[in-house]
Amino acid sequence: MFKTLGLIPRFMRCKLDGNILFIKLDDGEDFLGEICRALESTGSSSGVVLSCAGMMRNTILAYYKGEYIERALPSPMEIISVEGNIARGDDGSLQPHIHVALADENLNVYGGHLRRAMVHNTAEIAILIPRDVSLIRRRTGLFIE
């Protein structure tokens, strides 16, 4: 049975079924911010992205080379793949570590660490919420407790 969660933002909708959180984001929403808000609305501090379909615009991807090298992508882009996790940081905030592959209208694919994106049309996401494991992101990386 689906359980509708409280504290739902104006446009975003999410439902929890067991330990899978289903999220639907609408045009113009902040992708990373809203998936963190949806996860937080469950009372959880950890999540693993299982799937995502939709589109993004105003996207910033990064490549880590001792420091992040950022690149803005043309808009809009079709979501080909999204994977990663969301963990609680030392400061208490949720910290998404998400990688994406995005395609432009010519079917050229771009990929990297997602730094920022706005939903274009829609994004439909499924996130696994671990039951007996907590993900914690510290300066030195991810810790599993």
C-alpha positions in Angstrom: 0.0 0.0 0.0 1.3 3.4 -0.9 1.7 6.0 1.9 1.6 9.7 0.9 4.1 11.6 2.9 3.7 15.0 4.6 5.9 18.1 3.9 5.5 17.7 0.2 6.7 20.7 -1.9 4.1 22.5 -4.0 4.8 20.6 -7.3 6.7 17.5 -6.3 4.8 14.4 -5.4 6.2 11.3 -3.7 5.0 8.1 -2.2 6.7 5.5 -0.1 6.0 1.8 -0.8 7.9 -0.4 1.7 11.5 1.0 1.3 11.1 2.4 -2.2 10.4 6.1 -2.5 8.8 7.1 -5.8 9.1 10.8 -6.8 7.6 12.8 -9.6 9.1 16.2 -10.2 7.6 18.8 -12.5 9.0 21.4 -14.9 11.2 24.0 -13.3 11.9 22.2 -10.0 15.5 21.9 -8.6 16.4 18.2 -9.3 18.9 17.7 -6.4 17.2 19.9 -3.9 13.8 18.2 -4.4 15.0 14.6 -4.2 16.7 15.5 -1.0 13.5 17.1 0.3 11.5 14.0 -0.7 13.9 11.7 1.1 14.0 14.0 4.2 10.1 13.9 4.3 10.4 10.1 5.0 12.5 10.7 8.0 15.4 8.9 6.3 18.9 10.1 5.9 20.1 7.7 3.3 19.0 6.6 -0.2 20.3 4.9 -3.3 18.9 6.0 -6.7 17.4 3.0 -8.5 16.0 4.7 -11.7 15.2 8.0 -13.3 13.4 9.0 -16.5 12.7 12.5 -17.8 14.6 15.6 -18.9 16.9 18.3 -17.4 17.9 21.8 -18.3 20.4 24.3 -16.9 22.6 21.4 -16.1 26.1 21.6 -14.6 28.2 18.5 -14.8 31.6 18.0 -13.2 34.7 15.8 -13.6 36.9 15.3 -10.6 40.6 15.8 -11.4 42.0 16.7 -7.9 39.3 19.4 -8.0 36.0 19.5 -9.8 36.1 20.9 -13.4 32.5 22.1 -14.2 30.8 22.3 -17.6 27.4 23.7 -18.4 25.4 21.7 -20.9 23.0 22.9 -23.6 19.4 22.6 -22.7 17.2 20.6 -22.6 18.8 17.1 -22.3 17.1 13.7 -22.1 18.0 11.6 -19.0 19.6 8.4 -20.1 20.9 7.2 -16.7 21.1 8.4 -13.2 22.9 6.6 -10.4 24.3 7.4 -7.0 23.4 7.9 -3.4 22.3 10.4 -0.9 24.0 10.4 2.5 23.9 12.5 5.7 26.9 14.9 5.9 28.9 15.7 9.0 27.0 19.0 9.1 23.6 17.2 9.2 22.6 18.1 5.6 21.7 15.5 3.0 24.4 15.3 0.4 23.6 13.7 -3.0 26.5 12.1 -4.9 24.8 11.6 -8.3 26.2 10.7 -11.7 24.2 11.1 -14.9 24.3 10.4 -18.6 22.3 12.9 -20.7 21.6 13.1 -24.4 21.0 16.2 -26.5 18.6 16.3 -29.5 21.3 14.9 -31.8 21.7 11.9 -29.5 25.2 13.0 -28.3 25.6 11.7 -24.7 27.3 13.6 -21.9 28.1 12.3 -18.5 29.6 13.2 -15.2 28.9 14.2 -11.6 25.7 16.2 -11.4 26.3 19.5 -9.7 23.0 21.3 -10.6 20.0 20.7 -12.8 16.5 22.0 -13.3 13.7 19.5 -14.3 12.6 20.0 -17.9 9.0 18.7 -18.4 9.2 15.9 -15.8 11.5 13.6 -13.9 10.3 10.3 -12.4 12.6 8.8 -9.8 12.8 5.7 -7.6 15.0 5.7 -4.5 15.8 2.7 -2.3 15.8 3.7 1.4 18.0 1.2 3.3 16.5 -0.2 6.4 19.4 -1.3 8.5 22.2 0.8 7.0 23.1 4.5 7.2 25.2 6.2 4.6 27.3 9.0 6.0 29.5 11.3 3.9 32.5 12.7 5.6 35.4 14.7 4.2 37.3 11.5 3.5 34.4 9.8 1.6 31.4 7.6 2.2 31.0 5.6 5.4 28.5 2.8 5.8 27.1 2.2 9.3 
